[in-house]
């Protein structure tokens, strides 16, 4: 396959940045998108040029690091996959592919296609956890009955990998789907009830503090989420937040 890549290049957070065009040849349809970028970087290095910086780790759709905006879509044109699981057979010979970093005020660009998503970590630190009794009088989790429906919903919410596709896709750069998934994960389980009030208030406050926008129910976040996190979680978080606000 012969392709024309138009890639966002930016030296650092202070640099203005811009699109740079790279022709590339010899790309196999069964290559992953990141393998294609590896081929490009090998060519650039051999020519003595600076390789394109992009995030990656597991390359198995688990870590959420490989966050690229490809032809105007988070993680590219396929559905239910991360960028590392996107294959070049989704494109045609001769295609022009635009590759950009995720765009959001709360996701500042570090270099090229790499963005700083530590805002998600700070939201998690604000309340995305449960406190565990380690005094020696611990309770076996398996002795606490959990409704099967609630357990399934909690597992579905826990599937969120924090890649940020919801933020990049949303016209308001909202992190509501991510935060809602983390709140729902615990709100549905008895172990999460002890800190439920503080959790939702603290996480929503931190989300607002980081500069994320609000949700306007467009639904694009659910469509482009690689793990299919449901908008139901946002509704649940809103209920949790209202309840916590009244109690607090």
ABEGO torsion letter per residue (X at the ends): XBBBBBBBBBABAABAEEBBBBBBBGBBAABBAAAAAAAAAAAAAAAGBBBBBBBBBAGAGAAGABBBBBGGBBGEABBGBBAAABBAAABBBGBBBBBBBBBBAABBBABEABBBAAAAAAAAAAABBBBBBAAGABBBAAABBBBAAAAAAAAAAAABAGAGAAAAABAAGBAAAAAAAAAAAAAABAAAAAAAAAAAAAAAAAAAAAGBBBBAGAGAAAAABAAGBBAAAAAAAAAAAAAAAAAX
